[in-house]
Amino acid sequence: MTIRMLGATEPLAWKPANGATEIHLPGGLQDESRRPCPYAWTFEIRSA
């Protein structure tokens, strides 16, 4: 499975967590001012 934040270039690390999916943002995206949009974030999840 591949997870990306729309507008960002790199795939995100993730892991299963108690029946959910935990997505880890890399250091460059930890600062909200460096994220693709200041209001909302969308993740693309691909199973293949």
C-alpha positions in Angstrom: 0.0 0.0 0.0 1.2 3.5 -0.8 0.0 6.6 1.0 0.7 10.2 -0.2 -0.5 13.6 0.9 -1.9 15.3 -2.2 0.4 18.1 -3.2 3.5 16.5 -1.5 6.1 14.6 -3.5 7.1 11.7 -1.3 5.2 8.6 -0.1 4.4 8.6 3.6 5.3 5.9 6.1 2.4 4.1 7.7 1.5 1.2 9.9 -1.6 -0.7 11.0 -2.7 0.4 14.5 -5.6 -1.3 16.3 -7.8 -1.8 13.2 -6.9 1.7 11.8 -4.0 3.1 9.7 -1.5 5.3 11.4 0.2 7.8 8.9 3.6 9.3 9.8 4.4 12.7 8.4 8.1 13.3 7.6 9.9 16.1 9.3 9.4 18.4 6.3 5.6 18.2 6.7 5.6 18.5 10.5 5.6 22.3 10.2 2.1 23.3 9.0 3.4 26.2 7.0 5.3 23.7 4.8 2.3 21.6 4.0 0.6 21.8 0.6 -2.5 23.7 1.9 -3.0 25.6 5.2 -6.7 24.5 5.6 -7.1 20.8 4.9 -5.0 17.8 3.9 -6.1 14.9 1.7 -4.4 11.5 1.6 -4.3 9.2 -1.4 -4.2 5.6 -0.5 -3.4 3.0 -3.2 -3.4 -0.7 -2.5 -1.1 -1.7 -5.3 
